[in-house]
Every structure is written in C-alpha cells, then in structure tokens.
Amino acid sequence: QVRLVESGGGLVQPGGSLTLSCAAAGSIFSINAMGWYRRAPGKQRELVASITSGGSTRYADSVKGRFTISRDNAKNTVYLQMNSLKPEDTAVYYCNADRLGYYRNNYPYYEYDYWGQGTQVTVSS
C-alpha cells in the first residue's frame, strides 16, 4: 500500500557527487520528518541527515558542508545531494519517514519509523 523508493546510488570517484532520491509511493496524505541513514560494512547504522515537514534540517558532523538534504512535499520526495564524496561515505543509504500517513480503502492509516529498501553508494577510484 505504501513504499519508500530510493534511487540515485552508484559508483563515484572520490571528490565526485551523487544525488539520492526517495519517493513515497501510495495514497500519501502526510509525512513528518524524513531522513537519510547509512550503514557501512562492519559498522552500525547512523543518521546522515534529516529534515522536518517544515524544512528544518540536521546533519551528521561527518557530512556537514558536503551533503544537503531537501524535500518536495508536493511530490512526497526527499533528496540528498552529496558533494566532495570520500571513500568513507561508502555505505548502503536508507530513507526513513518517522510518521507516514496514507489512505487504504479510504481509511487513514499511519506507518511509524518506515524504511526504504536502501541504495548502495560506493566511493572509489
């Protein structure tokens, strides 16, 4: 009934750029905060950046000044522009919605702490 669909991952050289997209699919009527997380091999998942429905943002110290999170509420989509990529940015990146409201059979439902399937970002020469 509802999905978070990520795209935009891939292989990029150090210093390069990528833009990730995460679109909420389904009969969506509200999304609260959205965020990007990542899990590198052998490490725990960590918050990369988050954005509220009003546009307030938060970043991990490791990506400040290099990554920019944004959202298009009309398209139910969140973006992560990643510049000056480093090998240590290599990870699977996951999109998250902390509360996602949608209609199913004309009734409102909510999903909490909802995740996408992840997209691989590899930074290597």
Salt bridges, closest charged atoms under 4 A:
GLU46 OE2 - ARG38 NE 2.65
ASP61 OD1 - LYS64 NZ 3.09
ASP89 OD1 - ARG38 NH1 2.96
ASP89 OD2 - ARG66 NH1 2.77
